[in-house]
Each structure stands twice: as structure tokens, then as C-alpha cells.
Amino acid sequence: MKFHIMTLFPGMVMNALSESITGRAMGSGAISVEAVNIRDYANNKHNKVDDYTYGGGAGMLMQADPVYLCYEDITKDLSAPPRVVYLTPQGSTYDQNMAKEFSKEEDIILLCGHYEGIDERVLEEIVTDYVSIGDYVLTGGELAAMVIVDSVSRLCPGVLSNSDSPDVESFSDGLLEYPQYSRPEVWHGKRVPEVLLSGDHAKVDEWRHEMALVRTMDRRFDLYKKYVLSHPDEFIPKKSRRKKRKKD
Ligand code: 6GU
């Protein structure tokens, strides 16, 4: 998977993504990440990429041409037009299913806006997906682009060392992950749940599934409801551990 990030702050994304698992994946060639500076495509001597908005109002807008020229430069060597994801609070909310979809692509362009956004005309010409990472406002799309690179990378072959882990974790079956414990057996007076020491794998699996259900009910009642509706034949524990649940 090749990520092409269009940004005014290439250092910001490259520094962060060069650490930890994404950094290792770049090193091994399992993924590649290039951050392309949109400012390099400004055709004026001050390298200016923003201007006032027609119709007035506060703030500056990124202009169409530098964004388009940058896009052309990235795509000139690609065999097919890639998906272009514009990171914006006006997009569809990102989730694990989108991560799975994106991980099937050969190349993906992530377009990061700044200021009040980008001239609509260039968006109409190049953008295929409008994506937000949640209902809050960031100063720019870079953090959102990093969220996408991180979450998509770990679904790409050769990125995680334990290749089966993406299937057992939170969200893959619509439930949050069960609680986990490591040594010591007693910490601050708290014992590791007895069943985990029993060596009975069927019992352990059953306990973990039940804990995943309880946790999802307590913390994400929206996901819990969906799970119950799509598993009509399964016995579902009705008791929450929390006394009061926020209405949702
Ligand atoms: Cl993708 N961009 C910006 N600027 N703010 C956001 C966002 C994206 N997602 C949530 N807030």
C-alpha cells in the first residue's frame, strides 16, 4: 500500500509515522508513505497557497491550482486514478469498515486542508471520498490523515507480526475487546480472574465473550444494540455492571 499525503506540513506527518509500527512497516517495504508539500506547487514568488474567499467572511481558503498541480504530479506515474480522500469535518465518519475498504487499494491519496478549507472546484475534480474522524474540529487534516495511515497500515499484509490479531480485536465482530491480564497474579490486592488460570480454553473463550458483551453494553450501548439484533439466537447477558447508563 502506498500512501500519498498532500499537505502543507510534510514534516508533521513523516515524523509521527516514522515511529513505532508504521515506521517499521515503512522500513520493511510493507507500506510506503510520501508526504508531498502543496506549497511546492504555488506558482508565485512568495509560495502563497491561500487567498480570501469570494462573498466575504472570515478566514482564508486554499486555492485550487496548487492543490491540482500537486495531484497531477502524484498521479502522473500511476496506472489508474487512485482514490483521493479529503480529510474534512464535513465528511462521512471514519470507521473500521472504511479502513478495511481503503486497505484493498494499491495507492491512496490523503488530502489535508488548512485554513477555512479548499476551493470547491478542485475538490469536485479530484476528490472521491470525504472523510471526518469525528464530530470535533481540528486545525488541519494532518492528524486525521495519520489516523487513516495508522489504522489502514495495520490491516496490510506484513505490517503486524502476529498476523491473526486483526480478527480477534475490538470492532472486528462488532464488540469491544474483553479485559486482559499479565503477571503478577495479584497486583494491589486484585487477583487475575480465576478462569484465566484454569487452562480450560473453552471456558476461557466463553468468559472472554461474555466480558466483551458486558463491556460493550456498559461503554458502547449503540454497538451492543446492533450486536444483539444481528445475533438473535445467542444468549445475551442482560445485566450491566454499571448502575447508571447514560441515555443514548
Ligand atoms: Cl478530517 N479535519 C479537520 N480539520 N477537522 C476534523 C476532521 C478532519 N475530522 C474531525 N475533525
Residues whose N, C-alpha, C, O or C-beta is under 5 A from the ligand:
A	BS01	6GU	L87 T88 P89 V131 S132 I133 G134 Y136 V137 L138 T139 G140 G141 A144
